[in-house]
Amino acid sequence: MNDRNLVRLTDETADLLASIARSIQTLDQQGQTVLDRIRAGYNGHPKAASYTGSERVARTPDPLGFPDGENPDRDSHLPGDPTGEAAIRFDRAHQHRRRIEAITNRMHNFAVELESILVAYTPRPATAADRAKVERDNDPGCHSCSRLEVSPGQPRWEPVHVTGTVAGNLDEPQALCRWCYDHVRSTGRLPHVPELQDHHDGKKVRRSA
């Protein structure tokens, strides 16, 4: 099957399933769904049997083409016995209800499997975490602040103000945010991790030696 035919088949299947869903949910003039009408046809249900004046059983011809040995109409030419017929007659409506449930379960499982395959090959919109990761990859951010983690395995990212040794206070150039740069310029060293934490928590930073 080529791609065009596969797309056409999925469209037709989706339309058919949508039509089936509407049929199952739609109420008739008596306020019943198709499942209500099927249930009314169960053996022993008050509406299950319909009889003529001559007590001959009147049934709708079976649409599924049951074999003769299972055809509920095979003895329709004989006088009807309501109690006996209800006990021994093939319960077609009940089987139809069970088949609907079984087929629906299978279709749902197939749909879930198809979706899981397609999702693996379907691009998804970037999340905020994805965008933040790209920004960090393209711009590592403040080297000093990255010693903190905002979540396990995710270092804190702060925009870089300047990259350098801060007038020779650092042994090698480092990318620093504005706060860390000012801290190095005033103290001659990088802030300690507790100082960083206090700063980002909005607390007053007590600078230690």
C-alpha positions in Angstrom: 0.0 0.0 0.0 1.5 3.3 -1.0 1.4 6.5 1.2 -1.6 8.0 -0.7 -3.7 5.0 -0.2 -2.7 4.7 3.4 -3.7 8.3 4.1 -7.0 7.7 2.2 -7.7 4.6 4.3 -7.0 6.4 7.6 -9.4 9.2 6.6 -12.1 6.7 5.7 -11.6 4.8 8.9 -11.7 8.0 11.0 -15.0 9.1 9.2 -16.5 5.6 9.8 -15.5 5.6 13.5 -17.0 9.1 13.9 -20.2 7.9 12.3 -20.3 4.9 14.6 -19.8 7.1 17.7 -22.7 9.3 16.6 -24.9 6.3 16.1 -24.2 4.9 19.5 -24.8 8.2 21.2 -27.8 9.4 19.3 -31.3 9.2 20.9 -34.3 8.2 19.0 -37.8 9.7 19.3 -38.4 7.5 22.4 -35.2 8.7 24.0 -33.3 5.5 23.5 -29.9 4.8 22.1 -29.0 1.9 19.8 -27.5 0.1 22.8 -30.9 0.5 24.6 -32.6 -1.1 21.7 -30.2 -3.9 21.5 -30.6 -4.5 25.2 -34.4 -4.6 24.7 -33.8 -7.6 22.5 -32.2 -9.8 25.1 -33.8 -13.1 25.9 -36.2 -12.7 28.8 -36.5 -8.9 28.3 -40.2 -7.8 28.2 -39.6 -6.4 24.7 -37.6 -9.3 23.5 -40.4 -11.3 21.8 -43.1 -10.1 19.5 -46.1 -12.4 18.6 -48.9 -12.3 16.1 -52.5 -13.1 16.8 -51.8 -16.7 15.7 -49.0 -17.0 18.3 -46.5 -17.3 15.5 -43.1 -15.7 16.4 -42.3 -12.7 14.3 -38.6 -12.0 14.0 -36.4 -9.8 11.8 -34.3 -11.9 9.4 -30.8 -12.2 10.7 -28.3 -9.8 9.0 -25.2 -11.8 10.0 -26.1 -14.9 8.1 -26.0 -17.5 10.9 -25.5 -21.1 9.8 -28.8 -23.1 9.6 -28.1 -24.8 12.9 -27.9 -21.4 14.7 -30.6 -19.5 12.7 -33.2 -18.3 15.2 -35.8 -18.2 12.4 -35.4 -21.9 11.4 -38.5 -22.9 13.3 -40.6 -19.8 12.8 -43.2 -21.8 10.9 -44.1 -23.6 14.1 -46.5 -22.3 16.7 -44.7 -20.1 19.2 -44.1 -20.9 22.8 -43.1 -17.6 24.5 -41.5 -19.3 27.6 -39.8 -22.1 25.7 -38.6 -19.8 22.9 -37.1 -17.3 25.4 -35.2 -20.2 27.1 -33.8 -22.0 24.0 -33.8 -19.3 21.2 -30.3 -18.1 20.2 -29.8 -14.8 22.0 -28.7 -12.8 19.0 -29.1 -9.3 20.6 -26.9 -10.3 23.5 -24.3 -11.7 21.2 -24.4 -8.5 19.2 -23.8 -6.4 22.4 -20.8 -8.5 23.3 -19.4 -8.3 19.8 -19.7 -4.5 19.9 -17.8 -4.3 23.2 -15.1 -6.8 22.0 -14.6 -5.0 18.7 -14.5 -1.6 20.3 -11.9 -2.7 22.8 -9.7 -4.1 19.9 -10.1 -0.9 17.9 -9.1 1.2 21.0 -6.0 -1.0 21.5 -5.1 -0.7 17.9 -5.5 3.0 17.9 -3.3 3.4 21.0 -0.6 1.3 19.4 -0.8 3.3 16.1 -0.6 6.6 18.0 2.5 5.4 20.0 4.3 4.6 16.8 3.4 7.9 15.1 4.2 10.0 18.1 7.8 8.7 18.0 8.2 10.3 14.5 6.1 13.5 15.1 7.8 16.8 16.0 6.3 18.4 19.1 6.3 22.0 20.1 9.3 23.0 22.3 8.5 23.3 26.0 9.9 26.0 28.2 12.4 23.5 29.5 13.5 22.7 26.0 14.0 26.4 25.1 15.9 27.0 28.3 18.2 24.1 27.5 18.9 25.4 24.0 19.6 28.8 25.5 22.0 27.3 28.0 23.7 25.2 25.3 24.1 28.3 23.1 24.9 30.6 26.0 26.3 28.8 29.1 25.4 31.8 31.3 27.2 32.9 34.4 29.9 30.4 35.3 29.6 31.3 39.0 25.8 31.0 39.2 25.9 27.6 37.4 27.3 26.1 40.6 23.7 26.2 41.9 21.0 23.8 40.6 17.4 24.9 40.0 16.4 21.2 39.8 18.5 18.0 39.9 20.9 18.0 37.0 19.8 21.5 35.8 22.3 24.2 36.7 21.1 27.7 37.3 21.3 30.0 34.3 21.9 33.7 34.5 22.8 36.1 31.6 26.4 37.0 31.2 27.4 40.6 31.9 31.1 40.4 31.1 33.7 37.8 30.5 37.2 38.4 31.9 39.4 38.3 35.0 37.7 41.3 36.6 40.9 43.5 36.8 43.1 40.5 37.5 41.1 39.2 40.5 40.5 35.9 38.8 43.3 33.5 37.6 41.5 33.0 34.2 38.7 34.7 32.3 35.2 33.7 33.4 31.7 34.6 32.2 29.9 36.3 35.0 26.5 37.9 35.6 26.3 41.5 36.8 25.9 40.5 40.5 28.8 38.0 40.5 31.0 40.6 38.6 30.3 43.3 41.2 31.0 40.8 44.0 34.4 39.8 42.5 35.2 43.5 41.9 34.4 44.4 45.5 35.8 41.3 47.3 38.5 40.1 44.9 37.0 36.6 44.7 34.0 34.6 43.4 31.0 34.4 45.8 30.8 31.3 47.8 27.9 28.9 47.1 25.9 29.9 50.3 26.3 33.5 49.3 24.9 32.7 45.8 22.0 30.8 47.3 21.1 33.7 49.6 21.3 36.2 46.7 19.0 34.1 44.5 16.6 33.5 47.4 16.3 37.2 47.9 18.1 37.2 51.3 20.7 39.7 52.5 24.1 38.3 51.6 26.5 38.1 54.5 29.9 38.1 52.9 32.5 35.8 54.5 36.2 35.9 54.0 
